[in-house]
Amino acid sequence: MDGAKYVIVGGGLAGFNAIPAIRERDPEGRIVLVTDETERPYDRVPLSKKYLQGTLSREGVFLRPKEFFDENQVELATSRRATALDVKAKTISLDDGRGLRYEKLLLATGGQPRHLSLPGAELPGIRYLRTLEDSDALKGAMAGTKRLVVVGGGFIGCEVAAAGVVKGLDTTIVEVGPYLLSMAFDEPTGRWVTDYLTAKGMKVRCGERASRFLSQDGRLTGVETSGGAMIPADLVVVGVGLLPNTDLAKAAGLQVDNGIVVNERLETSALDVYAAGDVARFYSTVFERQLRVEHYDVAVRHGKVAGANMAGASVAFTELPYFFSDMFELRIHVHGTLSDHDRVVLRGERKLTDQGGFIQFYLKGHRIMAYLGVNRKLKEERAAQRLIASRRPFEDTRPLEDPSVDLAALAG
């Protein structure tokens, strides 16, 4: 059986970013990266934004040129899927019958889009977005259509719908929640974003779910909603969440609970096996509980921490969770966790001006759990990060609410 010192399963941001962290500490140990995609590692973030809109080239989505992998002695096993993991024998099996023995293993298997089981769900013209191949196909489909319906008003759905509007398509979002981004934002902010996107030309149907996909002569013609609406469509994109790819880990006996459970060093319940990125449910030293975050920055930093630890370091992941989204002129940045708060403090007013947007702090008790900035400066973000990480209590929130109080000075 073939062997490697380091085996990485998954070619996304987390898997890729483990490579330089390993090489920094071990210039020679053999690295094999296994990915079920046909391409070398790339960035998924632009797939629903700039790449889909056509303002970023295909080459621009790749994380490094092909030469990087040769220079760093990384063997890419593309179009290959890991089918079994034996943590006692320290081996993984691939779908081509090949086996690999490892000394250290990183599971960066990411996730897959949740699929809808509705009448008509198999019709041509119903698409999901996760891979570069998906984005290429969707871009081509958008070029030949006039009416787009997006099912799901989360970040991916809103970003795809924004691309549809930019391309001149008649675009409608169907969202089961009372407003867009309802799983992430408080109601006033979510309704503000909904109004903003509506003003940009999106049609929004909230409080409804897709009940079936309509067709004529085998061709997609629209979406029927739970409210009885019939929305014409030549193209439908479904974005209703991500399922973490935990089957490999679960079958191997690793602890799995809404993701592969890891500690602050990204170690799983099996010796010498690590997990990172969208699939990892990690221990946050800041909030002292397990979290799973599906976004760029966490995946990048996870990869770096996991790679360092695989190569002999003992580094904890201590960063705040972070995510961002761009839609039209809207730039949204969030630090911390929005899923656990009991009140929201608004700094300034919810509006966009030439001087910027607004800030919100999400608190639980007297401690800040998250910062949300809309079109704000990096200096303020950095100060907010320090405020959250300090766990400083704010019994009096007026300094947070007052735009005249300098956040950097408040953070010390």
N, C-alpha and C positions, 0 to 999 in steps of 0.2 A: 504493500500500500504506500502511495505517495505521502510525503509529509512536508509540513511547513511550520516554521516557528510561530508565525502569526497568520491566522485565517480570519478574514472579514467577510461576513455574509450580508450583502446589501451595498449597493453602489450609490446611495444618496449622499446628502451632506454629512451625516454623521459618519458613515463608513469611510468616505473620502478624507475627512479631516483627521481621522485617526492615523493616516499614513505619515504626514510630516511630523506628527507628535512621536510616532514610533521611530522614525528615521533620525530624529534629533538625539535620541538616546541609544539607538542601535542601528548603525549604518549598514550592517551586513545581514541581519536575520531575514530569512526568506519570508516574503509577504505574498499571500494569494488573496485576491478579492473576487468573490463570487457574486454575480448579479444576474438576475433573470432578464434584464434588459439587453438590447442589442448594442447599446451605446456605452461609451465610457462615462464616468460620473459627470452629472450636470446639475444645474440649479433648477429646482422645480418652481421656485417663486415667480419668475417671469412668465411661466406658462399660461397663467390666467390674466396677465397684465401686459407688459410691453411686447413680449413675443407674440402673444395672441393678437395684439393690435397691429403688429407689423413694424414696430419701431425699434426692435432688437433683432439682430441677425441670428440665424441658427447657430453659427459658430459662437456667438456671444453667450449662449446659455451654458456652454461647457466650462467646468471649473478649472481645467488646465489643458494645455495642448497634449497631444498624444505622446510627445517626447518626455513629458514629465514622468510618466510611468516607467519608461525605459531607464531614464536617468536615476530613478529611485528604486530600481529593481523590483518593481511591482508587477506581478503576473495577473492579468485580467482574465477571468473566466466568465466571458459574457454569454448571454443566452443560456445560462445554466441555473438550475434551481436546486437548492439544498432540500433533500427529501427526508433525511433522518439524521438525528444527532444522538450519539452515545457518549454521555458525559463521563462514564467510568473508563471507557476505552480511549476517550479523547479523539473521537473520529466523527466526521460528517460524511454522509453519502450524497452524491449528486444524481440528477435525473438521467445522466448518460451512463450510469453504472460505475462511475469512478468514485473512489473513496479518498479522503484526505485525513491524515493524522495531524493534529495541531498541538502546540504547547499552550498557546493563548488564543481564545476565540472571541470575536466580537459579533454579536447579533444586532445588526442595524437594518432589520427587515421591513421597517416602515409600516405602511398600511395600504388598504385598498378601499375604493369608494363603496359606500353602502348602496346597494341596488334596490330599486323599487320592484315589488311583485304586484303589478297592477295589470288589468286587462290591456293588451296592446304593448306591453313593456318590451317585447322583442322586435318591434317595428324598426325598419331602417329609419334613420333620422333622429333616433334617441341616443344621446351620447353622454359619456362620463369623462371627467378630466382628471388625470393623475400623472400620465407619462408624457414625454416629449412626442411620442407617436400619437397619443390622444390629441395633443395640442395641434400637431400638424394636420391631423384629420379634421379637427374642428375648424381650423383656419380655412381649410379648403371648402368645408361645408358652408361656412359663413359667406364665402365669396359667391356662392350660388343660390342664396336664399334671400328672402325679404322679411320673413316673420319669425322671430325667435321667442321661445318661451323658456324661462329658466325656473326650474322647480327647486326651491330652497333659497332662503334669503340670508344665508350666512356669508362669510367673507368670500369664499370661492364663487358662490352664486352672484353676489353683488359685483365682483370684479369681472366675471364673464359678461354679465348684463351691461356693465359700463363699456366693455369692449364692443358689444353689439350696438350700443347707441353711437359710439365713436365711428363705427363702420356704416352707420346710416340705416340699421335694421329697426323695424317696428318691434320693440323689445318689451316683454312683460315678465315680471317676477311673480311667482306664486309662493307664498310663505305662510306656513301654518300658524306662526306666532302673530301677536297683535301688531307688530312692527318689525322692520328689518333688523337683522343682527340681534334678535331678542335673546339668544343664548349667551351673548357676550355683554351687552350693554344694559344699563338701567333704562326705564321707560322714557324719561324726557330726552335722553341722548339718542336712544334708538329712534324715537319719533322725529327728532331733529334731522338725523341722517336720512331717514325715509323721505322727509319733505325735501331735503337737498337733492336727493337722487331723482325724485319725481320732477323737480324743477329742471333737471338736466335732460328730461325727455323719457325717462323710464315710466312704464305703466306698472303699478304695484297693486297686487291683490293680497292683502294680509288677512289672517283669520280663516284661510281656506287651504285645503290640501288638494293635490291632484288625485282624482278618483279613477280616471282611466284615460288612455291615449286613444284618440280618434283616428280613423283611417278611411280611405276610399280606394278600392282596387289595390290594396296592399301598400298604399302610400300614406305616410303620416299627414294628417290634415289639421290636428289640433289637440287640445287638452281640455277635458271636462273636469271641473273642480267640484269639491264637496258642497259648494254653495249653488251648484247648478249652472255655473257659467260655462260657456263653450268658447274657448280662446283659440282662434285660428293660429296655426303654426306650421312652418315648413321644416323647422329644426327645433329640437328640445334638448336642453342640457340639464342634467340632474346633478345637484350638489347638495346632498342631505347628510353629509358627515363621512367620517373615516372609521373603518374597522382595523384595529392594529393586527398585524400579521404575527400571531402568537402560536399558530399550530405547531410549528417545529419545536418551539420551546416547551409547549404544554405536553407534547408527546414524549419529550425527553425527561419529563418530571420536574422541570423548573417551576418555581413559584410564579403563577400568572394570576393577575387580578386587574382587569381593565388595562392590560399591558404586562410586559415582563417586569416583575418587581426587582428593583436594584437598590443598593444602599447609596450613600453619598459619593462613594468611589466608583459607582456604576457597576459594581459586582453583583452578579445574580446569585441565586441560592446554590449554584454549582461551582466548584472550584475552577478557577482559571477561565470562567466564561463571563463575559461582560455584555451589557446591552445599552444601546444609546439611540437617541433620536425619538421619532414619533412613537415607536413601539415600547419605549422604556417608561415605566412608572417609577420615578426616582424620588429619593428622600431629599426634601428641601431643608437645608440647615437654617434658612432664614425663617420659614414658616413652620418648621418642625412637624411636617407631615408629608405624605406621599402625594406627588403630583404627576400628571402626564400632560405634556404640552406639545401641540402639533405646530411648530413653527421653526423658521429658518435659524434664528439666533441660538435657540436651545440646541438644535441639532448640531450646529457648528461647534459650539462649546462642549457639548457632550462628546463629540468625536475626539476633540483635543484631550479631554480628561481621560477618556477610556484608553486612547492610544498611549498616553504617557504612563498610565498604570499598567497596561499590558507589557510595557518595556521596562518595568521595574520601579516606577515612581509610586508614591502614595499620596495622590492629590484628590482633594474633595471638590465636588461641584458645588460651589457656594454662590453662584450668580443668581440674580433675580430672573425669573421667567420674563421673556420679552417677545412682543410681536408687533408687526406693523402692517398697514394696508394703504394702498394708493388707489383712489377713484376720482377721476377728473382732477380738480384742483385740491381735493381733500387728501391730506396726509395724516394718517392716524397712527400714533405710537402708544403702546401700552407697556408699562413695566410693573411686575408683580402679578397677582392673581385676582381676576375679577369675579371668581366663583364663590368667594367667601367674604361677604361684607354685610353690614346692617345699616349703613347710611352712606350718602354721597354728598361731598362738599364741592360746590361749583366755585371756581375762581374766575371772576369776571362774568361775562355773558356768553350764552351759546350763539355765537355768530362769527362770520368770517369778515375780516377787515384787511386793509392794506398792511396793518401792523401785525396781523396774525389771526389765530383762532382763539381757542379757550383751553382751559385746564380743568380736570376734575380729579379729586382724590376720593378713593373708596376706603372707608374705615370700618373696622370691626372693633367695637368698644372704643378705645381711645387711640388705637394704633392704625397707621396707614397700611393697607393691604395692597393697594395698586394706585398707579398714576395713569391717567389718560390725557394725552396731549393731542390737540387737533391744530395742525399748522403752527406749532410752537418751535422755539429755538432749542438747539442742542444743549446750551448752557443750562436751561431750565430742566431739561430731562435729566441731566447729570445730577443736579441738585436734588431732584425728586427721588432719584435712585438712592442717594445717600440718606435721605429722610426715611425711606422705607426700610433700608438695610439696618439703620440704627435702632429700629423698633422703639423709637422715642414716642411716648404717649402725648397726645394732644387733647387735654380736657377742654381747652379753649381752642376752637378751630378758626377763630377770626383771623389769625395771621395767615392761615392757608387760603382763606376766602378773599383776602384783600390783595388786589393786583399791585398795589403800591409797595407791599412788603417784598423785599428781594429774597427769592427762594434760596439762592446761594448763601446769603448771610444767615438765613433761617437754618440751613443745613449745617452751618459751621464749616 
